[in-house]
Amino acid sequence: MTLIKIEWRNGIKSLILWSAAVMVILGLFMAVFPTMQSSGMKDIVNTKLDAMPSELLKMFNLQGGTSLLEVTGYFAYVFQYLFLAAGIYAVLLGATALVKEETDGTIDFLYAQPLSRRDIVFYKQIANTLLLALFWLLTWLFSFGIIYVFKEKGSNWSTIFSQINRVFLNEGLVLLLLLAIGFCFLPILKSSKQTTGVALGFVFGTYILGVLSEINSKVEWLKDVSPLHYAVPSTTLNENMKGIHLLICVIGIIAFSGLSYFFYEKKDFKG
């Protein structure tokens, strides 16, 4: 429990900063939504979208009946990009967790605790999962609030509530997968200073693979290696992620979490 408290204390500031950044950006974009309700803007949106090639619509996840003129459709479009930030945060949490003591020169203090290496990994996984869960819960609640404030007149709140819940539940599972993957970057990291570059490279790299899968049917299989495309908000508004992607998430979380124990046991740390 002591290690969990230490992890929590070290991670709470970062959690607050990431949460605040996501909320501010989401709030600013959602504040624009009321202007979408004007007749002139409706005509512009419908005309422009109808004129765009289907491949381009797929690239920006604007296909499939989701409307930017509805608050949930607009939210889904905006939130798909904020989910990139959430994914980076999840990978960073995992990637930093097992190397920061070596970077900070506190590895001897950690090993002085009555804990085995397996215990250290376990408690760090618990602590960082809780940090990620709190970040996601705060974002979830804020999203409900901001959507309620800016929803169009006559909208069905129970439908909105159901759709947003589905988005966050599906994407939450993807974040847990990304957190587990982050823990497995240990063998390639020499310092916690490298984690930002690794997290950015992994998230944006796999995201681009997912985009390619949307615009070129010959490489549609690339979507299976792009976790961010398992639960695209515009899709999960109305349906859960595909069964194969759900299975990949569950197996991936278990497998990568297990691998992190193996890597940490083999890691030669220097104090």
Secondary structure, DSSP 8 states (H G I E B T S, - for coil): -HHHHHHHHHHHHHHHHHHHHHHHHHHHHHTTGGGGGSHHHHHHHHHHHHHS-HHHHHHTT--TT--TTSHHHHHHHHHHHHHHHHHHHHHHHHHHHTTHHHHHT-HHHHHTSS--HHHHHHHHHHHHHHHHHHHHHHHHHHHHHHHHHH--TT--HHHHHHHHHHHHHHHHHHHHHHHHHHHTTGGG-SSGGGHHHHHHHHHHHHHHHHHHHHH-GGGGGGGGG-GGGTT-HHHHTTS---HHHHHHHHHHHHHHHHHHHHHHHH-----
